[in-house]
Amino acid sequence: MERHAQTPVYGIAVAAQLAGVPEASLRLFEAKGLLTPARSDGGTRRYSDDDIARLRRVTDLREEGVNIAGIRRVLDLEDENADLRSRQASPEDR
């Protein structure tokens, strides 16, 4: 069975381990709007491969000394750029 990068599968402990950060950092990043994991029916956070990639980007930016507001801006611009590239590549928009 093939899994998509957007499929939420990892709990917070596994996601933190994959990214090499404490679980508290994931909660902080979510509270600051840098990461929005899916939630199970019971309210448990579930992280996808895309979430893990974003989390790694956040930690890279933090290690470079970028503050939370700066990280949010960088991520917003990267998301906007990806959306524009997707629209440009989409044949239905031509």
Stockholm file with secondary structure:
# STOCKHOLM 1.0

chainA/1-94         MERHAQTPVYGIAVAAQLAGVPEASLRLFEAKGLLTPARSDGGTRRYSDDDIARLRRVTDLREEGVNIAGIRRVLDLEDENADLRSRQASPEDR
#=GR chainA/1-94 SS CCCCTTCCCBCHHHHHHHHTSCHHHHHHHHHTTSCCCEECTTCCEEBCHHHHHHHHHHHHHHHTTCCHHHHHHHHHHHHHHHHHHHHHHCGGGC
#=GC SS_cons        CCCCTTCCCBCHHHHHHHHTSCHHHHHHHHHTTSCCCEECTTCCEEBCHHHHHHHHHHHHHHHTTCCHHHHHHHHHHHHHHHHHHHHHHCGGGC
//
